[in-house]
Amino acid sequence: MKLTLDVPDELAALLHELEPEDGRAVLVETVCGLYSRRKITSGKGARLLGLDRFGFQQELGKREIPLHYTLEDLKHDAASARGQ
């Protein structure tokens, strides 16, 4: 999919000069930002970046973004661990 954004010329020039691996960094920052604003789940973030959940959590940790882990999540995980 192609996405068109209006960005300041200075930012556009910087983005245009990115190497492919730098483009990946922009994607990682964007996905982590969406997660931090509670727009996506950790599972969705991991899938978007082609990572497992642990890998995505590592990316969040590098940016000091806390995990969104609710009491409901804990109950679900505990029930799954008990085989229920």
KASUL-V662825 format. One record per pair of residues at least 6 apart in sequence whose ideal C-beta (glycine too) atoms are under 6 Angstrom apart, sorted by sequence separation. I is the first residue (numbers start at 1). J is the second residue. D is the distance in Angstrom with one decimal. If there is no record, write none. Layout:
# KASUL-V662825
I|J|D ; I|J|D
This chain:
# KASUL-V662825
34|40|4.8 ; 46|53|5.0 ; 35|45|4.7 ; 46|56|3.9 ; 42|53|5.9 ; 45|56|5.0 ; 31|45|5.0 ; 42|56|5.8 ; 31|48|5.1 ; 31|49|5.6 ; 32|59|5.9 ; 32|60|6.0 ; 36|65|4.6 ; 28|59|5.8 ; 32|63|5.4 ; 32|65|5.9
